Amino acid sequence: MILTASTLYTVAMSLQFVTETFSGGPEFWLRVEKSLYRFADQPDLPPEKKAKIVAALKKIREKNQPYIDALTGKE
């Protein structure tokens, strides 16, 4: 198989993007920690919006509970 210069360039740029975008180890956990602090410091939602979200989550849970029970052995 012969790779052209443009194909090699595309592969090299893709690899560079992946290595720059998806870092692991300490850098990853530092970003997770900073995101956690930013999320925790955000203002709370208005009570009406929070109640609507909670109601939607409960509806999803009720609809999917039989599947969860089957997977966890709580039938």
RATANOR-V219094 format. One record per backbone hydrogen bond with DSSP energy under -0.5 kcal/mol. CO is the residue of the C=O (numbers start at 1). NH is the residue of the N-H. If there is no record, write none. Layout:
CO	NH
CO	NH
This chain:
1	3
4	8
5	9
6	10
7	11
8	12
9	13
10	14
11	15
12	16
13	17
14	18
15	19
16	20
17	21
18	22
21	23
24	27
24	28
25	29
26	30
27	31
28	32
29	33
30	34
31	35
32	36
33	37
34	38
35	39
36	40
37	41
39	42
46	50
47	51
48	52
49	53
50	54
51	55
52	56
53	57
54	58
55	59
56	60
57	61
58	62
59	63
60	64
61	65
64	67
64	68
65	69
66	70
67	71
68	72
69	73
69	74
